[in-house]
Amino acid sequence: MKIRFTKHALEKFEVLKQHRILVSRNRVLNTVIAPEYTDHRRAPLVIAQSTLDINRVLRVVYKKEQDDIKIITFYPGRKSQYEK
């Protein structure tokens, strides 16, 4: 299985860095491979979620394309909003 990032997703690393939110490529990949929660309600898109820090989660939006995964975007979110 090949995992690739869209141009937007690659640019997102720098955007978050400017806001002092550091997310590594490995953190995003690990969230897709071993999520704590997965949301399939927006099929064909999948949202994988994992803990980012004490107050936030990392949400990764991706799409399966045959045997590959295309990471579309990722973003931090408040735990209080996404964990119920």
mmCIF file of the N, C-alpha and C atoms, coordinates in Angstrom:
data_MODEL
# 
_entry.id   MODEL 
# 
loop_
_atom_site.group_PDB 
_atom_site.id 
_atom_site.type_symbol 
_atom_site.label_atom_id 
_atom_site.label_alt_id 
_atom_site.label_comp_id 
_atom_site.label_asym_id 
_atom_site.label_entity_id 
_atom_site.label_seq_id 
_atom_site.pdbx_PDB_ins_code 
_atom_site.Cartn_x 
_atom_site.Cartn_y 
_atom_site.Cartn_z 
_atom_site.occupancy 
_atom_site.B_iso_or_equiv 
_atom_site.pdbx_formal_charge 
_atom_site.auth_seq_id 
_atom_site.auth_comp_id 
_atom_site.auth_asym_id 
_atom_site.auth_atom_id 
_atom_site.pdbx_PDB_model_num 
ATOM 1   N N  . MET A 1 1  ? 0.848   -1.181 0.000  1.00 0.00 ? 1  MET A N  1 
ATOM 2   C CA . MET A 1 1  ? 0.000   0.000  0.000  1.00 0.00 ? 1  MET A CA 1 
ATOM 3   C C  . MET A 1 1  ? 0.892   1.243  0.000  1.00 0.00 ? 1  MET A C  1 
ATOM 4   N N  . LYS A 1 2  ? 0.571   2.149  -0.873 1.00 0.00 ? 2  LYS A N  1 
ATOM 5   C CA . LYS A 1 2  ? 1.312   3.404  -0.977 1.00 0.00 ? 2  LYS A CA 1 
ATOM 6   C C  . LYS A 1 2  ? 0.460   4.524  -0.372 1.00 0.00 ? 2  LYS A C  1 
ATOM 7   N N  . ILE A 1 3  ? 1.084   5.362  0.439  1.00 0.00 ? 3  ILE A N  1 
ATOM 8   C CA . ILE A 1 3  ? 0.392   6.513  1.021  1.00 0.00 ? 3  ILE A CA 1 
ATOM 9   C C  . ILE A 1 3  ? 1.034   7.764  0.456  1.00 0.00 ? 3  ILE A C  1 
ATOM 10  N N  . ARG A 1 4  ? 0.200   8.629  -0.137 1.00 0.00 ? 4  ARG A N  1 
ATOM 11  C CA . ARG A 1 4  ? 0.744   9.865  -0.697 1.00 0.00 ? 4  ARG A CA 1 
ATOM 12  C C  . ARG A 1 4  ? -0.048  11.061 -0.182 1.00 0.00 ? 4  ARG A C  1 
ATOM 13  N N  . PHE A 1 5  ? 0.603   12.203 -0.206 1.00 0.00 ? 5  PHE A N  1 
ATOM 14  C CA . PHE A 1 5  ? 0.016   13.453 0.270  1.00 0.00 ? 5  PHE A CA 1 
ATOM 15  C C  . PHE A 1 5  ? -0.350  14.329 -0.924 1.00 0.00 ? 5  PHE A C  1 
ATOM 16  N N  . THR A 1 6  ? -1.503  14.993 -0.855 1.00 0.00 ? 6  THR A N  1 
ATOM 17  C CA . THR A 1 6  ? -1.834  15.989 -1.872 1.00 0.00 ? 6  THR A CA 1 
ATOM 18  C C  . THR A 1 6  ? -0.957  17.218 -1.642 1.00 0.00 ? 6  THR A C  1 
ATOM 19  N N  . LYS A 1 7  ? -0.922  18.092 -2.617 1.00 0.00 ? 7  LYS A N  1 
ATOM 20  C CA . LYS A 1 7  ? -0.160  19.338 -2.485 1.00 0.00 ? 7  LYS A CA 1 
ATOM 21  C C  . LYS A 1 7  ? -0.671  20.134 -1.278 1.00 0.00 ? 7  LYS A C  1 
ATOM 22  N N  . HIS A 1 8  ? -1.985  20.185 -1.136 1.00 0.00 ? 8  HIS A N  1 
ATOM 23  C CA . HIS A 1 8  ? -2.586  20.909 -0.011 1.00 0.00 ? 8  HIS A CA 1 
ATOM 24  C C  . HIS A 1 8  ? -2.106  20.333 1.324  1.00 0.00 ? 8  HIS A C  1 
ATOM 25  N N  . ALA A 1 9  ? -2.098  19.009 1.436  1.00 0.00 ? 9  ALA A N  1 
ATOM 26  C CA . ALA A 1 9  ? -1.672  18.374 2.684  1.00 0.00 ? 9  ALA A CA 1 
ATOM 27  C C  . ALA A 1 9  ? -0.208  18.685 2.985  1.00 0.00 ? 9  ALA A C  1 
ATOM 28  N N  . LEU A 1 10 ? 0.631   18.672 1.971  1.00 0.00 ? 10 LEU A N  1 
ATOM 29  C CA . LEU A 1 10 ? 2.050   18.994 2.179  1.00 0.00 ? 10 LEU A CA 1 
ATOM 30  C C  . LEU A 1 10 ? 2.227   20.437 2.643  1.00 0.00 ? 10 LEU A C  1 
ATOM 31  N N  . GLU A 1 11 ? 1.425   21.345 2.090  1.00 0.00 ? 11 GLU A N  1 
ATOM 32  C CA . GLU A 1 11 ? 1.503   22.754 2.489  1.00 0.00 ? 11 GLU A CA 1 
ATOM 33  C C  . GLU A 1 11 ? 0.994   22.965 3.914  1.00 0.00 ? 11 GLU A C  1 
ATOM 34  N N  . LYS A 1 12 ? 0.136   22.079 4.369  1.00 0.00 ? 12 LYS A N  1 
ATOM 35  C CA . LYS A 1 12 ? -0.470  22.205 5.696  1.00 0.00 ? 12 LYS A CA 1 
ATOM 36  C C  . LYS A 1 12 ? 0.572   22.133 6.818  1.00 0.00 ? 12 LYS A C  1 
ATOM 37  N N  . PHE A 1 13 ? 1.665   21.392 6.606  1.00 0.00 ? 13 PHE A N  1 
ATOM 38  C CA . PHE A 1 13 ? 2.719   21.321 7.621  1.00 0.00 ? 13 PHE A CA 1 
ATOM 39  C C  . PHE A 1 13 ? 3.240   22.720 7.942  1.00 0.00 ? 13 PHE A C  1 
ATOM 40  N N  . GLU A 1 14 ? 3.501   23.509 6.910  1.00 0.00 ? 14 GLU A N  1 
ATOM 41  C CA . GLU A 1 14 ? 4.039   24.860 7.098  1.00 0.00 ? 14 GLU A CA 1 
ATOM 42  C C  . GLU A 1 14 ? 2.989   25.800 7.696  1.00 0.00 ? 14 GLU A C  1 
ATOM 43  N N  . VAL A 1 15 ? 1.753   25.675 7.257  1.00 0.00 ? 15 VAL A N  1 
ATOM 44  C CA . VAL A 1 15 ? 0.675   26.524 7.789  1.00 0.00 ? 15 VAL A CA 1 
ATOM 45  C C  . VAL A 1 15 ? 0.542   26.311 9.296  1.00 0.00 ? 15 VAL A C  1 
ATOM 46  N N  . LEU A 1 16 ? 0.521   25.058 9.718  1.00 0.00 ? 16 LEU A N  1 
ATOM 47  C CA . LEU A 1 16 ? 0.398   24.775 11.151 1.00 0.00 ? 16 LEU A CA 1 
ATOM 48  C C  . LEU A 1 16 ? 1.636   25.230 11.914 1.00 0.00 ? 16 LEU A C  1 
ATOM 49  N N  . LYS A 1 17 ? 2.799   25.080 11.296 1.00 0.00 ? 17 LYS A N  1 
ATOM 50  C CA . LYS A 1 17 ? 4.042   25.520 11.933 1.00 0.00 ? 17 LYS A CA 1 
ATOM 51  C C  . LYS A 1 17 ? 4.003   27.021 12.213 1.00 0.00 ? 17 LYS A C  1 
ATOM 52  N N  . GLN A 1 18 ? 3.438   27.800 11.290 1.00 0.00 ? 18 GLN A N  1 
ATOM 53  C CA . GLN A 1 18 ? 3.318   29.245 11.484 1.00 0.00 ? 18 GLN A CA 1 
ATOM 54  C C  . GLN A 1 18 ? 2.424   29.581 12.674 1.00 0.00 ? 18 GLN A C  1 
ATOM 55  N N  . HIS A 1 19 ? 1.527   28.654 13.012 1.00 0.00 ? 19 HIS A N  1 
ATOM 56  C CA . HIS A 1 19 ? 0.638   28.840 14.161 1.00 0.00 ? 19 HIS A CA 1 
ATOM 57  C C  . HIS A 1 19 ? 1.176   28.137 15.409 1.00 0.00 ? 19 HIS A C  1 
ATOM 58  N N  . ARG A 1 20 ? 2.451   27.748 15.328 1.00 0.00 ? 20 ARG A N  1 
ATOM 59  C CA . ARG A 1 20 ? 3.144   27.080 16.437 1.00 0.00 ? 20 ARG A CA 1 
ATOM 60  C C  . ARG A 1 20 ? 2.528   25.734 16.806 1.00 0.00 ? 20 ARG A C  1 
ATOM 61  N N  . ILE A 1 21 ? 1.989   25.056 15.809 1.00 0.00 ? 21 ILE A N  1 
ATOM 62  C CA . ILE A 1 21 ? 1.491   23.696 15.996 1.00 0.00 ? 21 ILE A CA 1 
ATOM 63  C C  . ILE A 1 21 ? 2.369   22.796 15.140 1.00 0.00 ? 21 ILE A C  1 
ATOM 64  N N  . LEU A 1 22 ? 3.202   22.013 15.802 1.00 0.00 ? 22 LEU A N  1 
ATOM 65  C CA . LEU A 1 22 ? 4.151   21.170 15.082 1.00 0.00 ? 22 LEU A CA 1 
ATOM 66  C C  . LEU A 1 22 ? 3.590   19.759 14.925 1.00 0.00 ? 22 LEU A C  1 
ATOM 67  N N  . VAL A 1 23 ? 3.398   19.362 13.688 1.00 0.00 ? 23 VAL A N  1 
ATOM 68  C CA . VAL A 1 23 ? 2.909   18.030 13.357 1.00 0.00 ? 23 VAL A CA 1 
ATOM 69  C C  . VAL A 1 23 ? 3.897   17.428 12.367 1.00 0.00 ? 23 VAL A C  1 
ATOM 70  N N  . SER A 1 24 ? 4.388   16.250 12.674 1.00 0.00 ? 24 SER A N  1 
ATOM 71  C CA . SER A 1 24 ? 5.351   15.608 11.780 1.00 0.00 ? 24 SER A CA 1 
ATOM 72  C C  . SER A 1 24 ? 4.634   14.732 10.755 1.00 0.00 ? 24 SER A C  1 
ATOM 73  N N  . ARG A 1 25 ? 5.342   14.458 9.693  1.00 0.00 ? 25 ARG A N  1 
ATOM 74  C CA . ARG A 1 25 ? 4.824   13.558 8.658  1.00 0.00 ? 25 ARG A CA 1 
ATOM 75  C C  . ARG A 1 25 ? 4.522   12.183 9.271  1.00 0.00 ? 25 ARG A C  1 
ATOM 76  N N  . ASN A 1 26 ? 5.419   11.717 10.144 1.00 0.00 ? 26 ASN A N  1 
ATOM 77  C CA . ASN A 1 26 ? 5.203   10.420 10.789 1.00 0.00 ? 26 ASN A CA 1 
ATOM 78  C C  . ASN A 1 26 ? 3.959   10.417 11.666 1.00 0.00 ? 26 ASN A C  1 
ATOM 79  N N  . ARG A 1 27 ? 3.672   11.532 12.329 1.00 0.00 ? 27 ARG A N  1 
ATOM 80  C CA . ARG A 1 27 ? 2.474   11.635 13.172 1.00 0.00 ? 27 ARG A CA 1 
ATOM 81  C C  . ARG A 1 27 ? 1.218   11.473 12.322 1.00 0.00 ? 27 ARG A C  1 
ATOM 82  N N  . VAL A 1 28 ? 1.220   12.105 11.146 1.00 0.00 ? 28 VAL A N  1 
ATOM 83  C CA . VAL A 1 28 ? 0.079   11.995 10.231 1.00 0.00 ? 28 VAL A CA 1 
ATOM 84  C C  . VAL A 1 28 ? -0.047  10.554 9.727  1.00 0.00 ? 28 VAL A C  1 
ATOM 85  N N  . LEU A 1 29 ? 1.060   9.967  9.304  1.00 0.00 ? 29 LEU A N  1 
ATOM 86  C CA . LEU A 1 29 ? 1.040   8.588  8.803  1.00 0.00 ? 29 LEU A CA 1 
ATOM 87  C C  . LEU A 1 29 ? 0.575   7.612  9.882  1.00 0.00 ? 29 LEU A C  1 
ATOM 88  N N  . ASN A 1 30 ? 1.070   7.773  11.102 1.00 0.00 ? 30 ASN A N  1 
ATOM 89  C CA . ASN A 1 30 ? 0.655   6.887  12.194 1.00 0.00 ? 30 ASN A CA 1 
ATOM 90  C C  . ASN A 1 30 ? -0.827  7.030  12.511 1.00 0.00 ? 30 ASN A C  1 
ATOM 91  N N  . THR A 1 31 ? -1.358  8.226  12.358 1.00 0.00 ? 31 THR A N  1 
ATOM 92  C CA . THR A 1 31 ? -2.787  8.439  12.591 1.00 0.00 ? 31 THR A CA 1 
ATOM 93  C C  . THR A 1 31 ? -3.615  7.677  11.564 1.00 0.00 ? 31 THR A C  1 
ATOM 94  N N  . VAL A 1 32 ? -3.156  7.647  10.328 1.00 0.00 ? 32 VAL A N  1 
ATOM 95  C CA . VAL A 1 32 ? -3.870  6.904  9.279  1.00 0.00 ? 32 VAL A CA 1 
ATOM 96  C C  . VAL A 1 32 ? -3.738  5.397  9.504  1.00 0.00 ? 32 VAL A C  1 
ATOM 97  N N  . ILE A 1 33 ? -2.544  4.951  9.853  1.00 0.00 ? 33 ILE A N  1 
ATOM 98  C CA . ILE A 1 33 ? -2.284  3.516  10.001 1.00 0.00 ? 33 ILE A CA 1 
ATOM 99  C C  . ILE A 1 33 ? -2.918  2.939  11.267 1.00 0.00 ? 33 ILE A C  1 
ATOM 100 N N  . ALA A 1 34 ? -2.854  3.684  12.373 1.00 0.00 ? 34 ALA A N  1 
ATOM 101 C CA . ALA A 1 34 ? -3.366  3.181  13.654 1.00 0.00 ? 34 ALA A CA 1 
ATOM 102 C C  . ALA A 1 34 ? -4.160  4.268  14.374 1.00 0.00 ? 34 ALA A C  1 
ATOM 103 N N  . PRO A 1 35 ? -5.324  4.636  13.844 1.00 0.00 ? 35 PRO A N  1 
ATOM 104 C CA . PRO A 1 35 ? -6.118  5.704  14.466 1.00 0.00 ? 35 PRO A CA 1 
ATOM 105 C C  . PRO A 1 35 ? -6.758  5.260  15.781 1.00 0.00 ? 35 PRO A C  1 
ATOM 106 N N  . GLU A 1 36 ? -7.007  6.222  16.643 1.00 0.00 ? 36 GLU A N  1 
ATOM 107 C CA . GLU A 1 36 ? -7.757  5.952  17.871 1.00 0.00 ? 36 GLU A CA 1 
ATOM 108 C C  . GLU A 1 36 ? -9.255  5.933  17.566 1.00 0.00 ? 36 GLU A C  1 
ATOM 109 N N  . TYR A 1 37 ? -9.636  6.638  16.520 1.00 0.00 ? 37 TYR A N  1 
ATOM 110 C CA . TYR A 1 37 ? -11.040 6.722  16.098 1.00 0.00 ? 37 TYR A CA 1 
ATOM 111 C C  . TYR A 1 37 ? -11.070 6.938  14.591 1.00 0.00 ? 37 TYR A C  1 
ATOM 112 N N  . THR A 1 38 ? -12.049 6.341  13.935 1.00 0.00 ? 38 THR A N  1 
ATOM 113 C CA . THR A 1 38 ? -12.207 6.516  12.494 1.00 0.00 ? 38 THR A CA 1 
ATOM 114 C C  . THR A 1 38 ? -13.657 6.868  12.194 1.00 0.00 ? 38 THR A C  1 
ATOM 115 N N  . ASP A 1 39 ? -13.850 7.903  11.395 1.00 0.00 ? 39 ASP A N  1 
ATOM 116 C CA . ASP A 1 39 ? -15.180 8.383  11.019 1.00 0.00 ? 39 ASP A CA 1 
ATOM 117 C C  . ASP A 1 39 ? -15.388 8.121  9.529  1.00 0.00 ? 39 ASP A C  1 
ATOM 118 N N  . HIS A 1 40 ? -16.411 7.323  9.206  1.00 0.00 ? 40 HIS A N  1 
ATOM 119 C CA . HIS A 1 40 ? -16.710 6.980  7.813  1.00 0.00 ? 40 HIS A CA 1 
ATOM 120 C C  . HIS A 1 40 ? -17.971 7.690  7.310  1.00 0.00 ? 40 HIS A C  1 
ATOM 121 N N  . ARG A 1 41 ? -18.489 8.630  8.063  1.00 0.00 ? 41 ARG A N  1 
ATOM 122 C CA . ARG A 1 41 ? -19.759 9.272  7.703  1.00 0.00 ? 41 ARG A CA 1 
ATOM 123 C C  . ARG A 1 41 ? -19.686 10.125 6.447  1.00 0.00 ? 41 ARG A C  1 
ATOM 124 N N  . ARG A 1 42 ? -18.494 10.491 6.006  1.00 0.00 ? 42 ARG A N  1 
ATOM 125 C CA . ARG A 1 42 ? -18.359 11.339 4.813  1.00 0.00 ? 42 ARG A CA 1 
ATOM 126 C C  . ARG A 1 42 ? -17.789 10.548 3.640  1.00 0.00 ? 42 ARG A C  1 
ATOM 127 N N  . ALA A 1 43 ? -18.173 9.284  3.565  1.00 0.00 ? 43 ALA A N  1 
ATOM 128 C CA . ALA A 1 43 ? -17.668 8.401  2.503  1.00 0.00 ? 43 ALA A CA 1 
ATOM 129 C C  . ALA A 1 43 ? -17.829 9.079  1.147  1.00 0.00 ? 43 ALA A C  1 
ATOM 130 N N  . PRO A 1 44 ? -16.854 8.956  0.273  1.00 0.00 ? 44 PRO A N  1 
ATOM 131 C CA . PRO A 1 44 ? -15.716 8.037  0.305  1.00 0.00 ? 44 PRO A CA 1 
ATOM 132 C C  . PRO A 1 44 ? -14.532 8.554  1.117  1.00 0.00 ? 44 PRO A C  1 
ATOM 133 N N  . LEU A 1 45 ? -14.684 9.717  1.748  1.00 0.00 ? 45 LEU A N  1 
ATOM 134 C CA . LEU A 1 45 ? -13.601 10.228 2.589  1.00 0.00 ? 45 LEU A CA 1 
ATOM 135 C C  . LEU A 1 45 ? -13.638 9.545  3.953  1.00 0.00 ? 45 LEU A C  1 
ATOM 136 N N  . VAL A 1 46 ? -12.473 9.359  4.527  1.00 0.00 ? 46 VAL A N  1 
ATOM 137 C CA . VAL A 1 46 ? -12.340 8.784  5.863  1.00 0.00 ? 46 VAL A CA 1 
ATOM 138 C C  . VAL A 1 46 ? -11.600 9.809  6.718  1.00 0.00 ? 46 VAL A C  1 
ATOM 139 N N  . ILE A 1 47 ? -12.035 9.967  7.964  1.00 0.00 ? 47 ILE A N  1 
ATOM 140 C CA . ILE A 1 47 ? -11.334 10.849 8.895  1.00 0.00 ? 47 ILE A CA 1 
ATOM 141 C C  . ILE A 1 47 ? -10.770 9.985  10.014 1.00 0.00 ? 47 ILE A C  1 
ATOM 142 N N  . ALA A 1 48 ? -9.444  9.948  10.090 1.00 0.00 ? 48 ALA A N  1 
ATOM 143 C CA . ALA A 1 48 ? -8.754  9.215  11.152 1.00 0.00 ? 48 ALA A CA 1 
ATOM 144 C C  . ALA A 1 48 ? -8.363  10.219 12.230 1.00 0.00 ? 48 ALA A C  1 
ATOM 145 N N  . GLN A 1 49 ? -8.461  9.798  13.477 1.00 0.00 ? 49 GLN A N  1 
ATOM 146 C CA . GLN A 1 49 ? -8.193  10.720 14.579 1.00 0.00 ? 49 GLN A CA 1 
ATOM 147 C C  . GLN A 1 49 ? -7.285  10.080 15.615 1.00 0.00 ? 49 GLN A C  1 
ATOM 148 N N  . SER A 1 50 ? -6.364  10.885 16.149 1.00 0.00 ? 50 SER A N  1 
ATOM 149 C CA . SER A 1 50 ? -5.504  10.447 17.254 1.00 0.00 ? 50 SER A CA 1 
ATOM 150 C C  . SER A 1 50 ? -5.223  11.644 18.158 1.00 0.00 ? 50 SER A C  1 
ATOM 151 N N  . THR A 1 51 ? -4.748  11.369 19.348 1.00 0.00 ? 51 THR A N  1 
ATOM 152 C CA . THR A 1 51 ? -4.439  12.421 20.315 1.00 0.00 ? 51 THR A CA 1 
ATOM 153 C C  . THR A 1 51 ? -3.210  13.199 19.864 1.00 0.00 ? 51 THR A C  1 
ATOM 154 N N  . LEU A 1 52 ? -3.318  14.521 19.883 1.00 0.00 ? 52 LEU A N  1 
ATOM 155 C CA . LEU A 1 52 ? -2.193  15.388 19.526 1.00 0.00 ? 52 LEU A CA 1 
ATOM 156 C C  . LEU A 1 52 ? -1.494  15.887 20.792 1.00 0.00 ? 52 LEU A C  1 
ATOM 157 N N  . ASP A 1 53 ? -2.277  16.365 21.747 1.00 0.00 ? 53 ASP A N  1 
ATOM 158 C CA . ASP A 1 53 ? -1.747  16.776 23.048 1.00 0.00 ? 53 ASP A CA 1 
ATOM 159 C C  . ASP A 1 53 ? -2.888  16.707 24.059 1.00 0.00 ? 53 ASP A C  1 
ATOM 160 N N  . ILE A 1 54 ? -2.694  17.275 25.218 1.00 0.00 ? 54 ILE A N  1 
ATOM 161 C CA . ILE A 1 54 ? -3.686  17.141 26.290 1.00 0.00 ? 54 ILE A CA 1 
ATOM 162 C C  . ILE A 1 54 ? -5.056  17.726 25.926 1.00 0.00 ? 54 ILE A C  1 
ATOM 163 N N  . ASN A 1 55 ? -5.076  18.752 25.076 1.00 0.00 ? 55 ASN A N  1 
ATOM 164 C CA . ASN A 1 55 ? -6.337  19.410 24.732 1.00 0.00 ? 55 ASN A CA 1 
ATOM 165 C C  . ASN A 1 55 ? -6.794  19.205 23.293 1.00 0.00 ? 55 ASN A C  1 
ATOM 166 N N  . ARG A 1 56 ? -5.930  18.631 22.456 1.00 0.00 ? 56 ARG A N  1 
ATOM 167 C CA . ARG A 1 56 ? -6.259  18.563 21.029 1.00 0.00 ? 56 ARG A CA 1 
ATOM 168 C C  . ARG A 1 56 ? -6.082  17.166 20.444 1.00 0.00 ? 56 ARG A C  1 
ATOM 169 N N  . VAL A 1 57 ? -6.820  16.939 19.371 1.00 0.00 ? 57 VAL A N  1 
ATOM 170 C CA . VAL A 1 57 ? -6.677  15.727 18.572 1.00 0.00 ? 57 VAL A CA 1 
ATOM 171 C C  . VAL A 1 57 ? -6.181  16.124 17.188 1.00 0.00 ? 57 VAL A C  1 
ATOM 172 N N  . LEU A 1 58 ? -5.587  15.177 16.501 1.00 0.00 ? 58 LEU A N  1 
ATOM 173 C CA . LEU A 1 58 ? -5.193  15.371 15.113 1.00 0.00 ? 58 LEU A CA 1 
ATOM 174 C C  . LEU A 1 58 ? -6.182  14.603 14.259 1.00 0.00 ? 58 LEU A C  1 
ATOM 175 N N  . ARG A 1 59 ? -6.782  15.290 13.291 1.00 0.00 ? 59 ARG A N  1 
ATOM 176 C CA . ARG A 1 59 ? -7.735  14.658 12.373 1.00 0.00 ? 59 ARG A CA 1 
ATOM 177 C C  . ARG A 1 59 ? -7.134  14.670 10.975 1.00 0.00 ? 59 ARG A C  1 
ATOM 178 N N  . VAL A 1 60 ? -7.116  13.507 10.348 1.00 0.00 ? 60 VAL A N  1 
ATOM 179 C CA . VAL A 1 60 ? -6.523  13.343 9.024  1.00 0.00 ? 60 VAL A CA 1 
ATOM 180 C C  . VAL A 1 60 ? -7.613  12.873 8.072  1.00 0.00 ? 60 VAL A C  1 
ATOM 181 N N  . VAL A 1 61 ? -7.840  13.651 7.026  1.00 0.00 ? 61 VAL A N  1 
ATOM 182 C CA . VAL A 1 61 ? -8.843  13.312 6.018  1.00 0.00 ? 61 VAL A CA 1 
ATOM 183 C C  . VAL A 1 61 ? -8.121  12.642 4.859  1.00 0.00 ? 61 VAL A C  1 
ATOM 184 N N  . TYR A 1 62 ? -8.577  11.434 4.518  1.00 0.00 ? 62 TYR A N  1 
ATOM 185 C CA . TYR A 1 62 ? -7.949  10.724 3.414  1.00 0.00 ? 62 TYR A CA 1 
ATOM 186 C C  . TYR A 1 62 ? -8.985  9.957  2.605  1.00 0.00 ? 62 TYR A C  1 
ATOM 187 N N  . LYS A 1 63 ? -8.520  9.468  1.463  1.00 0.00 ? 63 LYS A N  1 
ATOM 188 C CA . LYS A 1 63 ? -9.389  8.719  0.563  1.00 0.00 ? 63 LYS A CA 1 
ATOM 189 C C  . LYS A 1 63 ? -8.626  7.495  0.076  1.00 0.00 ? 63 LYS A C  1 
ATOM 190 N N  . LYS A 1 64 ? -9.294  6.345  0.103  1.00 0.00 ? 64 LYS A N  1 
ATOM 191 C CA . LYS A 1 64 ? -8.686  5.125  -0.431 1.00 0.00 ? 64 LYS A CA 1 
ATOM 192 C C  . LYS A 1 64 ? -8.922  5.103  -1.934 1.00 0.00 ? 64 LYS A C  1 
ATOM 193 N N  . GLU A 1 65 ? -7.857  4.863  -2.672 1.00 0.00 ? 65 GLU A N  1 
ATOM 194 C CA . GLU A 1 65 ? -7.937  4.763  -4.127 1.00 0.00 ? 65 GLU A CA 1 
ATOM 195 C C  . GLU A 1 65 ? -7.292  3.452  -4.532 1.00 0.00 ? 65 GLU A C  1 
ATOM 196 N N  . GLN A 1 66 ? -8.115  2.442  -4.794 1.00 0.00 ? 66 GLN A N  1 
ATOM 197 C CA . GLN A 1 66 ? -7.667  1.076  -5.066 1.00 0.00 ? 66 GLN A CA 1 
ATOM 198 C C  . GLN A 1 66 ? -6.840  0.596  -3.879 1.00 0.00 ? 66 GLN A C  1 
ATOM 199 N N  . ASP A 1 67 ? -5.553  0.340  -4.062 1.00 0.00 ? 67 ASP A N  1 
ATOM 200 C CA . ASP A 1 67 ? -4.721  -0.143 -2.958 1.00 0.00 ? 67 ASP A CA 1 
ATOM 201 C C  . ASP A 1 67 ? -3.929  0.972  -2.285 1.00 0.00 ? 67 ASP A C  1 
ATOM 202 N N  . ASP A 1 68 ? -4.136  2.204  -2.708 1.00 0.00 ? 68 ASP A N  1 
ATOM 203 C CA . ASP A 1 68 ? -3.381  3.336  -2.182 1.00 0.00 ? 68 ASP A CA 1 
ATOM 204 C C  . ASP A 1 68 ? -4.255  4.229  -1.306 1.00 0.00 ? 68 ASP A C  1 
ATOM 205 N N  . ILE A 1 69 ? -3.591  5.088  -0.535 1.00 0.00 ? 69 ILE A N  1 
ATOM 206 C CA . ILE A 1 69 ? -4.278  6.069  0.303  1.00 0.00 ? 69 ILE A CA 1 
ATOM 207 C C  . ILE A 1 69 ? -3.769  7.451  -0.074 1.00 0.00 ? 69 ILE A C  1 
ATOM 208 N N  . LYS A 1 70 ? -4.706  8.372  -0.308 1.00 0.00 ? 70 LYS A N  1 
ATOM 209 C CA . LYS A 1 70 ? -4.351  9.756  -0.615 1.00 0.00 ? 70 LYS A CA 1 
ATOM 210 C C  . LYS A 1 70 ? -4.768  10.626 0.563  1.00 0.00 ? 70 LYS A C  1 
ATOM 211 N N  . ILE A 1 71 ? -3.782  11.236 1.231  1.00 0.00 ? 71 ILE A N  1 
ATOM 212 C CA . ILE A 1 71 ? -4.063  12.133 2.352  1.00 0.00 ? 71 ILE A CA 1 
ATOM 213 C C  . ILE A 1 71 ? -4.410  13.496 1.779  1.00 0.00 ? 71 ILE A C  1 
ATOM 214 N N  . ILE A 1 72 ? -5.622  13.942 2.053  1.00 0.00 ? 72 ILE A N  1 
ATOM 215 C CA . ILE A 1 72 ? -6.138  15.181 1.482  1.00 0.00 ? 72 ILE A CA 1 
ATOM 216 C C  . ILE A 1 72 ? -5.781  16.383 2.351  1.00 0.00 ? 72 ILE A C  1 
ATOM 217 N N  . THR A 1 73 ? -5.994  16.255 3.642  1.00 0.00 ? 73 THR A N  1 
ATOM 218 C CA . THR A 1 73 ? -5.668  17.337 4.576  1.00 0.00 ? 73 THR A CA 1 
ATOM 219 C C  . THR A 1 73 ? -5.603  16.772 5.985  1.00 0.00 ? 73 THR A C  1 
ATOM 220 N N  . PHE A 1 74 ? -5.160  17.574 6.910  1.00 0.00 ? 74 PHE A N  1 
ATOM 221 C CA . PHE A 1 74 ? -5.175  17.219 8.327  1.00 0.00 ? 74 PHE A CA 1 
ATOM 222 C C  . PHE A 1 74 ? -5.256  18.514 9.116  1.00 0.00 ? 74 PHE A C  1 
ATOM 223 N N  . TYR A 1 75 ? -5.790  18.399 10.325 1.00 0.00 ? 75 TYR A N  1 
ATOM 224 C CA . TYR A 1 75 ? -5.972  19.603 11.134 1.00 0.00 ? 75 TYR A CA 1 
ATOM 225 C C  . TYR A 1 75 ? -6.107  19.228 12.607 1.00 0.00 ? 75 TYR A C  1 
ATOM 226 N N  . PRO A 1 76 ? -5.711  20.132 13.485 1.00 0.00 ? 76 PRO A N  1 
ATOM 227 C CA . PRO A 1 76 ? -5.923  19.899 14.911 1.00 0.00 ? 76 PRO A CA 1 
ATOM 228 C C  . PRO A 1 76 ? -7.347  20.303 15.277 1.00 0.00 ? 76 PRO A C  1 
ATOM 229 N N  . GLY A 1 77 ? -7.883  19.643 16.274 1.00 0.00 ? 77 GLY A N  1 
ATOM 230 C CA . GLY A 1 77 ? -9.211  19.994 16.768 1.00 0.00 ? 77 GLY A CA 1 
ATOM 231 C C  . GLY A 1 77 ? -9.244  19.853 18.277 1.00 0.00 ? 77 GLY A C  1 
ATOM 232 N N  . ARG A 1 78 ? -10.165 20.539 18.901 1.00 0.00 ? 78 ARG A N  1 
ATOM 233 C CA . ARG A 1 78 ? -10.303 20.439 20.355 1.00 0.00 ? 78 ARG A CA 1 
ATOM 234 C C  . ARG A 1 78 ? -10.890 19.078 20.725 1.00 0.00 ? 78 ARG A C  1 
ATOM 235 N N  . LYS A 1 79 ? -10.301 18.460 21.737 1.00 0.00 ? 79 LYS A N  1 
ATOM 236 C CA . LYS A 1 79 ? -10.824 17.178 22.212 1.00 0.00 ? 79 LYS A CA 1 
ATOM 237 C C  . LYS A 1 79 ? -12.282 17.315 22.624 1.00 0.00 ? 79 LYS A C  1 
ATOM 238 N N  . SER A 1 80 ? -12.602 18.438 23.249 1.00 0.00 ? 80 SER A N  1 
ATOM 239 C CA . SER A 1 80 ? -13.972 18.644 23.725 1.00 0.00 ? 80 SER A CA 1 
ATOM 240 C C  . SER A 1 80 ? -14.980 18.644 22.580 1.00 0.00 ? 80 SER A C  1 
ATOM 241 N N  . GLN A 1 81 ? -14.543 18.985 21.381 1.00 0.00 ? 81 GLN A N  1 
ATOM 242 C CA . GLN A 1 81 ? -15.443 19.017 20.234 1.00 0.00 ? 81 GLN A CA 1 
ATOM 243 C C  . GLN A 1 81 ? -15.570 17.651 19.566 1.00 0.00 ? 81 GLN A C  1 
ATOM 244 N N  . TYR A 1 82 ? -14.487 16.891 19.521 1.00 0.00 ? 82 TYR A N  1 
ATOM 245 C CA . TYR A 1 82 ? -14.486 15.652 18.754 1.00 0.00 ? 82 TYR A CA 1 
ATOM 246 C C  . TYR A 1 82 ? -14.548 14.387 19.586 1.00 0.00 ? 82 TYR A C  1 
ATOM 247 N N  . GLU A 1 83 ? -14.292 14.459 20.874 1.00 0.00 ? 83 GLU A N  1 
ATOM 248 C CA . GLU A 1 83 ? -14.386 13.280 21.727 1.00 0.00 ? 83 GLU A CA 1 
ATOM 249 C C  . GLU A 1 83 ? -15.579 13.436 22.649 1.00 0.00 ? 83 GLU A C  1 
ATOM 250 N N  . LYS A 1 84 ? -16.481 12.514 22.528 1.00 0.00 ? 84 LYS A N  1 
ATOM 251 C CA . LYS A 1 84 ? -17.695 12.586 23.336 1.00 0.00 ? 84 LYS A CA 1 
ATOM 252 C C  . LYS A 1 84 ? -17.866 11.347 24.172 1.00 0.00 ? 84 LYS A C  1 
# 
